[in-house]
Amino acid sequence: LEVRHGVMLIGAPGVGKTSCLNALEAALGNLAAHKLPAGSSSVKGRVGPAAQAIVKTTISPKALSIAQLYGELDLASREWEDGVFPHSMREVTVDAGGASSSERAWIVFDGPVDTEWVENLNTLLDDTRKLCLSSGETIFLTPNVTVLFECDSLSAVSPATVSRLGIVYLDESEAGWEPIISQWLTKLEAPHLAYKNKLSLMINQMTAPCIEFVNNHCSRLLDLPDTAVIADTLKLFDCHLADLADRLTQLGKEPGGNHTVNLIYEGVWIFCMTHTVGAVLTNERVKFTEFMRILCSVGKSLDSVLGNTDQRAATGTQMMPPISDVQDNRVTGGKKFTIHVGLPAEDVLHDFYYDTDELQWTNWQVLWERYMIPDNVVYHELCIETCDTSSRTYLFELLTRHGANVLFSGQSGTGKTITTQQYLKNAAAEGEKGDQETSTNTVHLSLSGATSVESVQQILESNLRRRRKGLYGPNGAKRLLLFIDDIQMVSQDQYGSQPPLELLRQWLDHKGWYFLGKTEFMTVLDMQLVGSITTPSYSSYAVKASYGAGDKSTTGLTSCGHQMPISVRFVRHFVHVPTMPFTDEGIQQIYKLVMDFALEVPDESTQELADQLVDETVKMYRKITERMLPVPRKPHYQFTLRHIARIFRGILGVPEVREGTFSNREFVLLWVHEATRVLSDGLVDQEGRRWFKEIATDSMRQFRHFLQPEDLGEDQGKKGSEGPTDEHLTFACFSRGRRGAYKHVPNFKALIRACEWYLHEHNKANPMGALHVVLFKNAVEQIVRLVRILNQDHSGHALLVGQAGSGRRTLTYLAVYIVRAKLFAFEMKPGYGAEWWYQDLKEVLHTSGILGQRTVLLICDSVLYPEVILDNVNHLLSNGKVPGLYMGDERQMLLEQLQPVAAVMTEFNSGSGLSGQINANKLEELFVDRCRQYLRIAFCSTGGGLLAKRLRKHPAIAHSTTACYFPGWDNEACQAVAAQLWTGMEIPEDTIAKLAPACALTHSTACQCGQNYTSNTGRPITITSADFLEMIRAVARLVLSKRVKVKQLQERYSLGVVKMQVIQSRVKEMREALESIQPAMQATKEETERLMVEISKEEDEAAVARGVVEKEEAGAQDEALEAQRMRDTCDNELANTMPPLLESLAGLQSINKKDIAELKTLKHPPPGVRLVMECVCIIFRVYPMNIPSRPTKEELDKAFWQESQKLLGDYNFLQRLFDFDKDAVDSEEIINKIDRYTAMEEFNPVRIAKVSKAATCICMWVCALDRYYDVMKIVRPKQEALELAEMELKDKHLRLGETRAKLDGILRSVGELKDNMAKMLERRESLKTEAENAAKRLTRAQQLLNALHGERSRWTQLAEQYTQKYNQILGDCLLAGGMVSYLGAMDSVHRNDCLTQWKVVFEGIGTTCTEGPLDLELLCTEEEMQRWTDAGLPNSRFAVENAAIMTYSKRWPLIIDPQEQASTFIRHVIPREQQLVLKATSSFIEGKALELTKRQLYRALEEGYAVLLEDVQEQTDPLVDALLAQKKFRHEGNMCIQLGEQTVAFNRNFRLFLTTRLPNPNYTSDVLTRTVLINYTITIQEVTEQLLSATVLHERPELERERRELALKRVRNDIELRQVEKRVLEVIANADGDLLDDENILITLADSRRTSQEIKRRAAAVQTNTEKIEEIRSIYHQAVAKRSAHLYFALVDLHKVNPAYQFSLSFFLSTFRDSLNQEVDPYATEDSSENVAESVSLGTPEQEFQAAQEARLIRINEQFIQTLFSNVCRSLFEQHKLMFAFMMYASLILADGRATKEELDFLVTGTAQLQDLPEEESMQLLSREASSSPDKAEGNAGADGNVVGAVPSEDTRDGSASESEGLLSGGNTARSGRNSIGEESSGAGEG
């Protein structure tokens, strides 16, 4: 400290670093107070300067962020926020006016030191002594300030920092634990001070042996340092002494009390030692107890237990020496301590506590037996007392009452959390009943891997309040009890520290911390910590910790293979209370007590049965925990006591069980069902489920007397069955339309119908979110399981494990609908972060916690989830709440919303008259309880590595859920799905009946082939149900299209053959018909001449008759005109009389009966009326009766009026006027009488109208009749004359008709003769035409037969082939659909093997396939294949298959493309203007690049571009996931796609291609279900083809160009030939009528034949030239291309040596082309030339050319090998170059066939492989000359003596001359004493 301004103290926890500083600080302070010097001066003889008082500031650097530590610039306000360290420096530096010069300042950084924060202090620690802040401020370190570091490791500190510091190391071995005991003895107070010597001797004599024994022979749950264990023991002893102080004081005053005191001290100390030092594992407690009995016995030596003292001293295991014997003798007078208290004779010490009142050991069972379960407790709140829990609770309460910090540790499910929560709940309740001085606030802080120091600090500070400046305490209480759960979950940062724990450790060490937003240290009082650590449940409990420089001071805990270290500096502040796993007896006691409590009215048999079921459950649990261990593929196999609790929760959840109404049989079946659901549903493989079924059946047989034979799966009492079926053991709580009791459902079909009904109702209620589910057996079983889980209160969480597409989400949707819950389905979206998650989570919690609605949160695991999401889920599962979710105003709002909820609840309204606001803690507890009651979480995962990673960090996902595994679809499910999906398509039912079983077998076979591929190649491949769905859709498309196409082709060829047969058979018929036409033509000619004579005669007679008829027609026409004139005259005269008559009739219509009645009632009618009626009487010939012969005018008028009244009285009077026949008035007498009346002045309608309307109208009618009669007198004679004329005209017409009929007869006869003549002429022409047509048809038939010559047999063959193909089309479509769906990820070998297996399977069910390879034209056309090849696709079947899969599949292709040949192909095959290429780099998903990418993708989707996304990693972005999901729908008639929250128009032409350069990627099944994985890894054939093309292009460029042109011509010729044939068949098929009648058909066929012949001629020429070219190319194929291709794969394998050795295909091809263009090695050229000259000097020109060509091939190989080796070696380490040379040589001899892979393996691995070979084969291998010749082995030794290659002699293989071959030349030529890379060979052979 005098010479360094930066000092670091290093040492293990508990070694005394802080104590040394505190002691030095106190000493300097005392010296300064007395103004004494701190030490001697540097000048001899002088006294040093006076000591300075110390001002110490302690900072925990990892408890603060970098911004809090050093300060930061607020980007919003642009203001500088000061940091803790700069503020502290300003406070203590003299220049800043802080500390005075009489004080010295220490700034202590107490905590882990790493480069993240300490590198910023380098300028401060070196000679510049200044702190440079990012604000620009510089703070200088004054001489009075020293910076100290207190840490336990330098592993994360750079040498630059260490070199600036003075290091003080404190060694743990030098300190030991004795000073702790000595210090404790010095602090003893009365009444214990009087017994200090006794205590010292007792403690020292017992402690050392115990520690040595436990360290060497036992294991603790947490392997803490001895110092920490001793400190725990003394703390526990202190707590007991504090409680016993008064009694010990009283005993000390009593006679003989000292002996009692000694017994109490001894008993209590042994008890404390047992539960601290002796806190060993359960199975080692007996061993420790025996040791303690020996230790406490008089006269027994410990050597029998610990071993010989000398041996222990030699091995370093001897016990640590106690306080020196001199001191002991001085204190005790040389007396040794003797233990007087006896130990229990039976059981282990841990089962007893020392009763200080009775002075004896008492078993914890005494306390446990007095335990009674409260009546009002619910199942999830049950806390059963046992011996273990009693001891644990006693220790916990004792330590907590005395202010000690307690740490529980133990396996999951051992009651750590519930014990603490129960105590916290009781403490809070007691505080509420008491006063402020005894109140306690409790805070439950659950830690996790995502817990940050800021969140912990916020929670702590929210529960504190300011008491005075710099001092804080609990908010509204005397004490704050902080429960820290899951401490082991806190993750380390990259330097190994844990900031949240460092914050808590700062309080433990210094009683405070730096609050958020403050730079001053705040002291926090009255806080106490209780922690819990979960240890592994399946691996070693003992976890060691190492200390010292360079190591992390941590206690490593293991969870699922992943260590979560915890700082010992933090743990040592707690008193460790281990919670050991329950024994089987303890578990049985617990649940027997639970069953006894839960069964309300149990009879003796039911109680006995319940006890037996408990015993069998524990046995079953032990078996499954021993066998089903968690492995990476099954990480959720973590069985704890929670599983037993779930079994009995399910049993006791049935009211009939509690009420005792269940029969014993139903009780047993329910138990088996619940055990199966809890323990077996999560098992992954079928073997495990079968094993569990066996043990469950064995357990059921224990209750055979309650069960029926079918319950055990036995028929008629037979034993040894496989057990009951799953359907028989099914229990369910729902049926159709309603939810009922949880009961046994023996009829499984009823459950299927119920699920179908719920599915129908769901789809009807949610048409937009309709579920398309096929309810096969397994699906219904899963629904029943999910409904069971979701119906459970407080524990209805599910872990759904299975492949994507197995139905986890869909079936959960339906199960949620059945239980009437609200579903929140969470999905990862682009840009989704913590803020969005918190909003969604608050909505979920509001629905469940406030509204009290049953809610299901469905989460599907993804590698992209932010850690905070899974952290919150872990908290919800374990505690029901998320720490820090509601803070400040949100918390206050939540409490206000809970007030009305709590007001209506009984527990909040009963009690001590609670009024006003309810306690906030109670409201929070209510909210948490309601959330746990109504919230369900369903976590979907694909299992495997991702789930293992999740469970390591978030164990509650496994511990607090019921696992349910969704297996892949079996054959039954596949058949049901295929049949239902195809039912809506146009596929016949019989076809579906054939295809459905075949598809199911295809799926099962593909799964098996996928497993074989993975085991053989190490490449993971996942077969999912999505692949099956893709297959059945592909098969449907193929069947619907290809089957029709094949049928059409078959019918076309068959029709062509039939028509050719018809034409050939009709040629003879046409010849015979032509000969039979000639006689008929002669007869027709003679008959025609005869008819012409008869026609001439008849025409003359017709001319005479026609003249007579014409004359008579003219006379009749004149008479008809005259008659018409007369008719017109009569009509015109009559027309003038009709209007008045019609007018009068209209007037009559206006008269009604009232008018007539009024007229009739007149007794003295007016004259006009009377005259009118008299006229009417005259017209109707009604005359007065009974009148005098000569009546007077009055008498006559009266008499007429009487008659008139009679007429008026007639009901039909008016009708008679209407119906009166006007022509009936033909009497002159009547008309004269009427004329007399009409001539009278009174007979005037105008005058009469003034009197009567009716009379007026009748008057008008009479006048009209009178006028009509006058006109008729003139017209009637004319009418009579007209009638006479018409009669005469009629007679004339009759005569004319007779004459005309006669003429018609003559004309008819003439016409018949002419018709006969026309028929004869027509027949003659017809016969002539028929003869001509017959001749022409005969000619055409000959031409047609000539044009189709040779086609009949070919068409017949093709028709038969297509008929066979039609019969095989179903099998071919299955193969093609299966290849598209399943085989894209496999290589060619396994792909062909799978296709072969499928063919065998199909043949077994009667579905045949085409022989040979699969016809790729099912998936693509030949034109497409040629276009792909032109675009750069390798010309191999494997590559074409990949392209066909990529094109035909409806899922987006995900291409494994290490050599980037697929990317190149896609870029070339798609026009540049229609493609978008993106890189899936980190910038692709971040910042502005994300927005740009989104815009580009949106445009591509709308415009229909092709998007190529390259370098896709195993972790895909949410934006990519949204694209892969293909959530397409129609909106306003347009197709759209959903991308997160964005809806984008979707163009059907859009395509997405994803490529990855990862050679062996392992994508999740979520990605694989949405894509089709295609393996574009290049094969040796493809590399060979590319090298061959490059070689020929260089050596014979014109040949390579011609080959490519010929390939194009061949394709064109094939296309044209097919088009010609298609045109011919279409012409024949589409011909209307007879083919021989259409000359255009003949012309078309002739042209087609000429075209076909020309094409065939060109094709033959192309074939000939192609064969010649291939013959030439074959020379380069084996000699150059194939050998060089093997070198490429040797080059690729280098990455296995060092991952940095990565070489691409483009590099290899570029190197090959460069070697072709380089000058040949002069040595090789000279050597080769000499050899060639010697061999061909006397040969022919052909031989000379061949020899020159061989020499050229040799030079090409040598040059390429040398070039490749040189270029590659530039990138290799020196030690790998020789190995690469051997790899090249091995590849070359494999390519040449001079060695086999087995021989090379033998060379590399030695004789180990011979152990598996028969003796004969072993001797054959060893008899090879290359292996047996010592000389050759010597000759193959390099400079260092190592054998790098052994070449078998050629003459031993094929009889050829042996040759000395160079290592790199591959066996072609070699130069003596020199290898091909120009280095001197050290041996006689190859280098």
Salt bridges, closest charged atoms under 4 A:
GLU25 OE1 - LYS56 NZ 3.49
ASP82 OD2 - ARG90 NH1 2.32
GLU91 OE2 - HIS87 NE2 3.69
ASP110 OD2 - ARG505 NH1 3.54
ASP110 OD2 - HIS510 NE2 2.88
ASP110 OD1 - ARG569 NH2 2.74
ASP114 OD2 - LYS62 NZ 3.01
GLU116 OE1 - LYS62 NZ 3.08
ASP126 OD2 - ARG164 NH2 3.86
GLU137 OE1 - ARG90 NH2 2.76
GLU150 OE2 - ARG569 NH2 3.42
GLU212 OE2 - ARG312 NE 2.51
ASP223 OD2 - LYS544 NZ 3.03
ASP243 OD2 - ARG401 NH2 2.69
ASP243 OD1 - HIS402 NE2 2.79
GLU266 OE2 - LYS198 NZ 2.75
GLU266 OE2 - HIS340 ND1 3.44
GLU290 OE2 - ARG293 NH1 3.08
ASP303 OD1 - ARG312 NH1 3.65
ASP357 OD1 - ARG247 NH1 3.91
GLU381 OE2 - HIS380 NE2 3.82
ASP388 OD1 - ARG285 NH1 3.85
GLU437 OE1 - LYS478 NZ 3.79
ASP485 OD2 - HIS444 NE2 3.64
ASP493 OD2 - LYS62 NZ 3.04
GLU502 OE1 - ARG505 NH2 2.97
ASP509 OD2 - ARG505 NH1 2.72
ASP509 OD1 - HIS573 NE2 2.80
GLU520 OE2 - HIS87 NE2 3.79
ASP526 OD2 - ARG467 NH1 2.84
ASP584 OD1 - ARG622 NE 2.35
ASP615 OD1 - LYS592 NZ 3.24
GLU616 OE2 - LYS619 NZ 3.74
GLU674 OE2 - HIS673 ND1 3.18
GLU674 OE1 - ARG788 NH2 2.64
ASP681 OD2 - ARG677 NE 2.57
ASP681 OD1 - ARG785 NE 3.62
ASP685 OD2 - LYS634 NZ 2.95
GLU687 OE2 - ARG627 NH2 3.99
ASP698 OD1 - ARG701 NH1 2.77
ASP711 OD2 - ARG665 NE 2.68
ASP711 OD1 - HIS728 NE2 2.47
GLU714 OE2 - ARG701 NE 3.95
GLU714 OE1 - ARG704 NH1 3.11
GLU727 OE2 - LYS777 NZ 3.46
GLU761 OE2 - LYS764 NZ 3.41
GLU781 OE2 - LYS777 NZ 2.94
GLU781 OE1 - ARG785 NH2 3.70
ASP793 OD1 - ARG936 NH2 3.21
GLU827 OE2 - ARG809 NH2 2.72
GLU827 OE1 - LYS1527 NZ 2.84
ASP861 OD1 - ARG950 NE 3.02
GLU867 OE2 - HIS954 NE2 2.66
ASP871 OD1 - HIS875 NE2 3.46
GLU890 OE1 - LYS842 NZ 2.62
GLU924 OE2 - ARG891 NE 2.55
ASP929 OD1 - HIS380 NE2 3.95
ASP929 OD1 - HIS794 NE2 3.45
ASP1027 OD1 - ARG1451 NH2 2.86
GLU1030 OE1 - ARG1451 NE 3.97
GLU1087 OE2 - ARG1090 NH2 2.35
GLU1094 OE2 - ARG1090 NH1 2.93
GLU1099 OE2 - LYS1314 NZ 3.30
GLU1113 OE2 - ARG1300 NH2 2.22
GLU1119 OE2 - LYS1292 NZ 2.14
GLU1122 OE2 - ARG1125 NH2 2.24
GLU1133 OE2 - LYS1278 NZ 2.80
GLU1174 OE2 - ARG1170 NH1 3.09
ASP1197 OD1 - ARG1170 NH1 2.60
ASP1197 OD2 - LYS1193 NZ 3.01
GLU1203 OE2 - LYS1206 NZ 3.60
ASP1210 OD2 - ARG1216 NH1 3.38
GLU1229 OE2 - LYS1233 NZ 3.55
GLU1241 OE2 - ARG1247 NH1 3.40
GLU1286 OE2 - ARG1127 NH2 1.80
GLU1351 OE1 - ARG1354 NH2 2.65
ASP1387 OD1 - HIS1390 ND1 2.86
ASP1415 OD2 - LYS1365 NZ 3.23
GLU1422 OE1 - ARG1618 NH1 2.81
GLU1423 OE2 - ARG1618 NH2 3.73
GLU1441 OE1 - ARG1391 NH1 2.98
GLU1441 OE2 - ARG1437 NE 3.01
GLU1460 OE2 - ARG1557 NH1 3.07
GLU1510 OE2 - ARG1467 NH2 2.87
GLU1510 OE1 - LYS1479 NZ 2.74
ASP1511 OD2 - LYS1479 NZ 3.73
ASP1511 OD1 - ARG1557 NE 2.95
GLU1532 OE2 - HIS1531 NE2 3.75
GLU1541 OE2 - LYS829 NZ 2.75
ASP1566 OD1 - ARG808 NH2 3.72
GLU1585 OE2 - ARG1673 NH2 3.00
GLU1595 OE2 - HIS1594 ND1 3.04
GLU1595 OE2 - ARG1752 NH2 2.83
GLU1598 OE2 - ARG1596 NE 3.33
GLU1600 OE2 - ARG1603 NH2 2.65
GLU1600 OE2 - ARG1604 NE 3.38
GLU1600 OE1 - ARG1673 NH1 2.94
GLU1616 OE1 - ARG1658 NH2 2.77
GLU1621 OE1 - ARG1354 NH2 2.09
GLU1626 OE2 - ARG1052 NH2 3.62
ASP1634 OD2 - ARG1066 NH1 2.53
ASP1634 OD2 - ARG1337 NH2 2.84
ASP1637 OD1 - ARG1337 NH1 2.39
GLU1639 OE1 - ARG1340 NH2 3.97
ASP1647 OD1 - ARG1650 NH2 2.01
GLU1654 OE2 - ARG1657 NH2 2.29
GLU1654 OE2 - ARG1658 NH1 3.98
GLU1670 OE2 - ARG1673 NE 3.64
ASP1693 OD1 - LYS1696 NZ 3.76
GLU1774 OE1 - LYS1777 NZ 3.13
ASP1792 OD1 - ARG1683 NE 2.72
ASP1792 OD2 - ARG1794 NE 3.60
GLU1799 OE2 - ARG1824 NH1 2.52
ASP1801 OD2 - LYS1797 NZ 3.27
GLU1825 OE2 - LYS1832 NZ 3.74
GLU1850 OE2 - ARG1794 NE 3.62
GLU1861 OE1 - ARG1794 NH1 3.17
GLU1880 OE2 - ARG1874 NH1 3.50
